[in-house]
Amino acid sequence: MMASPDQRARFLASGDDTLLPIIDPHHHFFDLGRNDHPWLKDHVIPFRYGDYAAIRRDFMPGDYARAAAGHLIVGTVLMEGEWNPRDPVGEMRWVAEVAAEYSRPDAAIGQIWLDREDVAEVAAAYAAMPIVRSVRHKPAAVAREAHEARFAAPGSMRDRRWRDGYALLAGAGLHFDLQTPWWHLDEAAELARDFPATTVVLNHAGLPADRSAEGLAAWRTAMARLAREPNVVAKISGIGVPGQAWTLALQAPVIAGVIDAFGIERCAFASNYPVDGICADFGTIYDVFKASVAGLSPQDRLRLFHDNAARWYGLATDPALNGGSP
């Protein structure tokens, strides 16, 4: 689903952010009584936001609607939620059922393991599921201080087996949602360059956790190199910092850095809810997003909050939107 012509017209005429139609291209649903998410049920994992006990609970369409009240959400894209990896397709079958019952989400990003023997089977299953538009497999990564220029560990973006699985995505009509720290973005640029038919959607702005001047400068340099690849786009999401309030002062340098690197046509805002609920409520997240680009034209704001995500994930019915890139 996407904004109606009337919704678009009202916002473009007024510029009133309360009328801004939003497609949220990165959120989760959890039903822990029915489904197996080991990290939410069976054991606790090290997590970049620290204690995540607050999200070890069900989060379904009704919960999302209550959290998002006050913002005009017209469509959403669900990101896989670390479902039990023994059955990656099972989550997407369940998501299709949820969408049929609740009319949300409108599209989804499925779990895949590119270096596993079942990768072709999983890719083919997703290609046959209308709701699935993209896949995610977090590649192997190391801490910044341990990273070397020629990093090529098993399971990484330079691993031959992993790349063989990645090579199947274009034929299956699937994008690739990439979550990796920014010091691995040179590897991501190589991947995008070597497989130009596959759109890479960078998740969480490349994870700029270090907000020091040096950290942000290095992150911006890495983002600029990745943005040279025309088949890469970026989600501005998942940018919380443990122990710090989600404020415009904190987030503006990151938001501006992503837009400066990729341009307005290749960026989209996303909630990462309920995970980012550890850092801020939904309303605060989107209020800061809106404030950060208040100086842009209504058309550019519509691109960032709606049109780009609609195009990436196949939600656009307007030929003018579908004709954009990627």
TORMAR-125821 format. One record per residue (C-alpha): residue number from 1; x, y, z. Coordinates in Angstrom, 3 decimals. Each point is the difference from the previous one (the first is absolute). Example, Ala and Ser with C-alpha at 12.3 -4.5 7.8 and 13.67 -1.06 7.14 Angstrom:
2
SITE    i        px        py        pz
SITE    1    12.300    -4.500     7.800
SITE    2     1.370     3.440    -0.660
// end
This chain:
326
SITE    i        px        py        pz
SITE    1     0.000     0.000     0.000
SITE    2     1.108     3.554    -0.609
SITE    3    -1.364     3.512     0.294
SITE    4    -3.112     0.865    -1.962
SITE    5     0.139     2.876    -2.510
SITE    6    -2.059     2.086     2.428
SITE    7     2.409    -0.666     2.871
SITE    8     2.946     0.957    -2.172
SITE    9    -1.724     3.141    -1.249
SITE   10    -0.997     1.171     3.492
SITE   11     3.531    -0.363     1.301
SITE   12     1.685     1.559    -3.030
SITE   13    -2.363     2.973     0.133
SITE   14     0.400     0.608     3.719
SITE   15     3.411    -1.378     0.986
SITE   16    -1.654    -0.913     3.311
SITE   17     1.924    -2.891     1.551
SITE   18    -3.143    -1.354     1.644
SITE   19    -1.241    -0.689    -3.548
SITE   20     3.257    -1.594    -1.175
SITE   21    -0.747    -3.550    -1.222
SITE   22     2.628    -2.465     1.208
SITE   23     1.125    -3.409    -1.151
SITE   24     2.043    -1.575     2.774
SITE   25     2.434    -2.335    -1.788
SITE   26     1.559    -1.726     3.011
SITE   27    -1.956    -1.328     2.982
SITE   28    -0.719    -3.354     1.671
SITE   29    -2.950    -2.040     1.245
SITE   30     0.427    -2.605     2.743
SITE   31    -2.459    -2.640     1.237
SITE   32     2.063    -1.861     2.581
SITE   33    -2.796    -2.350     1.002
SITE   34    -0.168    -1.386    -3.517
SITE   35     3.438     0.550    -1.512
SITE   36     3.608    -0.760     0.836
SITE   37     2.308     2.999     0.285
SITE   38     2.852    -1.446     2.113
SITE   39     1.498     3.388     0.908
SITE   40    -3.332     1.141     1.407
SITE   41    -1.025    -3.236     1.730
SITE   42     2.743    -2.467     0.851
SITE   43     3.146     1.972     0.649
SITE   44     1.366     3.523     0.176
SITE   45     2.601     1.135    -2.523
SITE   46     2.478     2.903     0.111
SITE   47    -1.920     2.886    -1.521
SITE   48     1.151     3.381    -1.270
SITE   49    -2.665     1.826     2.024
SITE   50     0.778    -1.905     3.196
SITE   51    -2.853    -1.414     2.084
SITE   52    -2.870    -0.879    -2.338
SITE   53    -2.365    -1.608     2.506
SITE   54    -2.654     2.596    -0.899
SITE   55    -0.462    -1.450    -3.489
SITE   56    -0.094    -3.672     0.984
SITE   57    -3.756    -0.025    -0.478
SITE   58    -2.637    -0.240    -2.710
SITE   59    -0.184     2.883    -2.461
SITE   60    -2.733    -0.302    -2.580
SITE   61    -1.881     2.328    -2.386
SITE   62    -2.219     1.396     2.756
SITE   63     3.044     0.797     2.118
SITE   64     1.641     1.684    -2.984
SITE   65    -3.101     2.109    -0.673
SITE   66    -0.095     1.182     3.614
SITE   67     3.717     0.814    -0.010
SITE   68    -0.253     1.930    -3.278
SITE   69    -3.093     2.014     0.939
SITE   70     0.458     3.623    -0.997
SITE   71     1.878    -0.803    -3.209
SITE   72    -1.679    -0.845    -3.308
SITE   73     1.312    -3.499    -0.726
SITE   74    -1.399    -1.154    -3.342
SITE   75     2.242    -3.026    -0.589
SITE   76     2.683    -2.112     1.642
SITE   77     2.749    -2.468    -0.853
SITE   78     0.775    -2.688     2.567
SITE   79     3.595    -1.037     0.638
SITE   80     0.686    -3.592     1.007
SITE   81     0.316    -0.274     3.767
SITE   82     2.751    -2.595     0.576
SITE   83    -2.508    -2.874    -0.213
SITE   84     1.468    -3.437     0.703
SITE   85     2.506    -0.438    -2.863
SITE   86    -0.968    -3.652    -0.485
SITE   87    -3.144     1.243    -1.771
SITE   88     0.617     3.421    -1.586
SITE   89    -2.938    -0.226    -2.415
SITE   90    -2.391    -0.770     2.858
SITE   91     0.077     3.576     1.202
SITE   92    -1.019     1.322    -3.401
SITE   93    -2.862    -2.502    -0.244
SITE   94    -1.217     1.317     3.341
SITE   95     0.466     3.605    -1.106
SITE   96    -2.151    -0.658    -3.071
SITE   97    -2.738    -1.276     2.341
SITE   98     0.326     3.100     2.198
SITE   99    -0.227     2.256    -3.049
SITE  100    -3.121    -1.799    -1.228
SITE  101    -1.668     0.473     3.394
SITE  102     1.139     3.514     0.919
SITE  103     0.915     1.589    -3.382
SITE  104     3.477     0.623     1.393
SITE  105     2.819    -0.317    -0.894
SITE  106    -0.122     0.822    -3.700
SITE  107     3.326    -1.664    -0.780
SITE  108     2.690    -1.899     1.871
SITE  109     3.710    -0.784     0.136
SITE  110     0.748    -3.666     0.627
SITE  111     2.776    -1.724     1.867
SITE  112     2.487    -1.861    -2.203
SITE  113     3.368    -1.680     0.577
SITE  114     2.022     0.597    -3.131
SITE  115     2.746    -2.477     0.862
SITE  116    -2.339    -2.887     0.873
SITE  117    -0.888    -2.914    -2.247
SITE  118    -3.682     0.973    -0.001
SITE  119     0.607     3.501    -1.418
SITE  120    -1.381    -0.798    -3.473
SITE  121    -3.083    -1.643     1.509
SITE  122    -0.656     2.948     2.313
SITE  123     0.530     2.568    -2.764
SITE  124    -2.398    -1.887    -2.266
SITE  125    -2.603    -0.185     2.775
SITE  126     0.205     3.752     0.523
SITE  127    -0.194     0.670    -3.726
SITE  128    -3.356    -1.800     0.060
SITE  129    -1.324     2.030     2.960
SITE  130    -1.451     3.342    -1.135
SITE  131     0.551     1.657     3.376
SITE  132     3.786    -0.590     0.045
SITE  133     2.003     2.682    -1.822
SITE  134     3.433    -0.274     1.600
SITE  135     2.128    -2.200     2.263
SITE  136     2.480     0.517     2.805
SITE  137     3.038    -1.946     1.161
SITE  138     2.279     1.913     2.337
SITE  139     3.492    -0.760    -1.336
SITE  140     2.898    -0.887     2.282
SITE  141     1.537     3.093     1.588
SITE  142     2.630     0.919     2.560
SITE  143     0.586     2.872     2.388
SITE  144     1.432     3.130    -1.570
SITE  145     3.382    -0.447     1.649
SITE  146     0.264    -3.546    -1.377
SITE  147    -1.032     0.859    -3.541
SITE  148     2.551    -0.240    -2.800
SITE  149    -0.274     1.298    -3.546
SITE  150    -0.083    -3.490    -1.530
SITE  151    -2.390    -1.534     2.505
SITE  152    -1.509    -3.110    -1.626
SITE  153    -1.102    -2.328     2.797
SITE  154    -2.446    -2.863    -0.606
SITE  155    -3.493     1.443    -0.145
SITE  156     1.248     3.445    -0.976
SITE  157    -0.816     1.999    -3.123
SITE  158     3.258    -1.172    -1.580
SITE  159    -0.545    -3.676     0.794
SITE  160    -0.414    -1.950    -3.254
SITE  161    -2.731    -2.269     1.369
SITE  162    -1.946     2.992     1.344
SITE  163     0.359     1.775    -3.347
SITE  164    -1.196    -3.055    -1.898
SITE  165    -3.219     0.197     1.984
SITE  166    -0.242     3.742    -0.543
SITE  167     0.289    -0.559    -3.750
SITE  168    -3.405    -1.741     0.067
SITE  169    -1.901     3.062     1.220
SITE  170    -0.268     1.884    -3.282
SITE  171    -1.529    -2.999    -1.775
SITE  172    -2.533    -0.342     2.829
SITE  173    -0.965     3.668    -0.296
SITE  174     1.158     0.761     3.549
SITE  175     1.782     3.014     1.466
SITE  176     2.565    -0.391     2.768
SITE  177    -0.372     1.807     3.323
SITE  178     3.477     0.411     1.466
SITE  179     0.691     0.491     3.699
SITE  180     3.690     0.441     0.725
SITE  181     2.191     2.529     1.862
SITE  182     1.333     2.864    -2.103
SITE  183     3.603    -1.242     0.030
SITE  184    -1.171    -2.905    -2.182
SITE  185    -1.537     2.283    -2.642
SITE  186     2.924    -0.308    -2.393
SITE  187    -0.861    -3.699    -0.210
SITE  188    -3.617     0.978    -0.616
SITE  189     1.075     2.330    -2.813
SITE  190     1.899    -2.864    -1.636
SITE  191    -3.076    -2.203     0.309
SITE  192    -2.254     2.628    -1.563
SITE  193     2.483     0.584    -2.818
SITE  194     0.420    -3.709    -0.746
SITE  195    -3.772    -0.661    -0.018
SITE  196    -1.516     3.140    -1.558
SITE  197    -3.389    -1.624    -0.657
SITE  198    -0.705    -0.358     3.732
SITE  199    -1.151     3.018     2.006
SITE  200     1.739     0.297     3.385
SITE  201    -2.038     1.706     2.709
SITE  202     2.370     1.092     2.760
SITE  203    -1.670    -0.437     3.388
SITE  204     0.347     2.319     2.968
SITE  205     2.208     2.601    -1.694
SITE  206     3.045    -2.248     0.272
SITE  207    -0.223    -0.123     3.833
SITE  208     1.785     3.242     0.966
SITE  209     0.145    -0.732     3.729
SITE  210     3.146     2.084     0.620
SITE  211    -1.186     3.611     0.002
SITE  212     3.406     1.529     0.672
SITE  213     1.295     2.425    -2.627
SITE  214     2.522    -2.608    -1.159
SITE  215    -2.587    -2.771    -0.065
SITE  216    -2.497     2.019    -2.029
SITE  217     2.679     1.168    -2.433
SITE  218     1.122    -3.577    -0.677
SITE  219    -3.613    -1.142    -0.359
SITE  220    -0.767     2.803    -2.478
SITE  221     3.027    -0.940    -2.100
SITE  222    -1.087    -3.647    -0.127
SITE  223    -3.578     0.962    -0.875
SITE  224     1.179     2.262    -2.819
SITE  225     2.018    -2.832    -1.546
SITE  226    -2.948    -2.383     0.166
SITE  227    -2.344     2.604    -1.481
SITE  228     2.066     0.054    -3.203
SITE  229    -1.691    -3.279    -0.902
SITE  230    -3.301     0.881    -1.708
SITE  231    -1.779    -3.197     1.084
SITE  232     0.316     0.823     3.726
SITE  233    -2.624     1.885     2.029
SITE  234    -0.137     0.744     3.728
SITE  235    -2.486    -0.179     2.843
SITE  236     0.291     2.599     2.735
SITE  237    -0.993    -2.219     2.906
SITE  238     1.473    -1.796     2.977
SITE  239     2.100     3.013     1.004
SITE  240    -0.636    -0.045     3.732
SITE  241     2.890     0.437     2.426
SITE  242    -0.179    -1.852     3.333
SITE  243    -0.438     2.351     2.934
SITE  244    -0.692     3.066    -2.149
SITE  245    -3.355     1.604    -0.730
SITE  246    -1.235    -0.161    -3.600
SITE  247     0.241     3.728    -0.744
SITE  248     0.442     2.132    -3.090
SITE  249     3.422     1.078     1.257
SITE  250     1.142    -3.620     0.256
SITE  251    -1.463    -1.271    -3.253
SITE  252     0.282     2.965    -2.380
SITE  253     3.677    -0.621    -0.911
SITE  254    -0.751    -3.611    -0.913
SITE  255    -3.147     0.804    -1.965
SITE  256     1.784     2.778    -1.889
SITE  257     2.975    -2.294    -0.634
SITE  258    -2.125    -2.705    -1.614
SITE  259    -1.899     2.480    -2.183
SITE  260     3.205     1.799    -0.987
SITE  261     1.551    -3.292    -1.097
SITE  262    -2.936    -1.601    -1.805
SITE  263    -2.236     2.894    -0.966
SITE  264    -3.686     0.398     0.689
SITE  265    -1.037    -2.504    -2.701
SITE  266     1.942    -2.846     1.656
SITE  267    -0.938     0.372     3.688
SITE  268    -3.023    -0.941     2.073
SITE  269    -0.919     0.390     3.657
SITE  270    -1.053    -3.130     1.946
SITE  271    -1.029    -0.743     3.578
SITE  272     1.734    -3.303     0.785
SITE  273    -2.842    -0.407     2.480
SITE  274    -0.353    -1.489     2.556
SITE  275     3.782    -0.484     0.232
SITE  276     0.732     3.721     0.000
SITE  277    -2.681     0.333     2.660
SITE  278     2.851    -0.796     2.382
SITE  279     1.370     3.467    -0.837
SITE  280    -3.130     2.071    -0.630
SITE  281    -3.717    -0.291    -0.614
SITE  282    -1.275    -0.108    -3.573
SITE  283    -1.302     3.546     0.090
SITE  284     3.327     1.432     1.144
SITE  285     1.874    -1.925    -2.698
SITE  286    -2.169     1.371    -2.782
SITE  287    -0.282     3.473     1.505
SITE  288     3.795     0.258    -0.116
SITE  289     0.098    -1.393    -3.537
SITE  290    -2.525     2.616    -1.116
SITE  291     1.776     2.844     1.807
SITE  292     3.323    -0.967    -1.562
SITE  293    -1.276     0.691    -3.532
SITE  294    -2.509     2.759     0.747
SITE  295     1.893     2.358    -2.285
SITE  296    -0.466    -2.187    -3.071
SITE  297    -2.838     0.391    -2.475
SITE  298    -3.178    -2.033     0.534
SITE  299     0.874    -2.055    -3.105
SITE  300     3.409    -0.962     1.389
SITE  301    -1.483    -0.867     3.383
SITE  302    -2.583    -2.180    -1.747
SITE  303     2.839    -1.813    -1.761
SITE  304     1.843    -0.670     3.266
SITE  305    -3.033    -1.158     1.968
SITE  306    -2.042    -1.717    -2.707
SITE  307     0.922    -0.062    -3.671
SITE  308     3.487    -1.497     0.169
SITE  309    -1.067    -2.885     2.216
SITE  310    -3.034    -0.594    -2.210
SITE  311     2.269    -0.296    -3.012
SITE  312     2.634    -2.223     1.640
SITE  313    -2.499    -2.513     1.340
SITE  314    -2.412    -0.078    -2.915
SITE  315    -2.880     1.833     1.683
SITE  316    -0.287     2.742    -2.588
SITE  317    -2.948    -0.066    -2.371
SITE  318     0.926     3.334    -1.594
SITE  319     2.175    -0.622    -3.108
SITE  320     1.920     3.181     0.790
SITE  321     1.134    -1.485     3.308
SITE  322     0.806    -3.417    -1.454
SITE  323     2.130     1.665    -2.633
SITE  324     2.479     1.284     2.583
SITE  325     3.228    -1.649     1.069
SITE  326     0.735    -2.525     1.351
// end
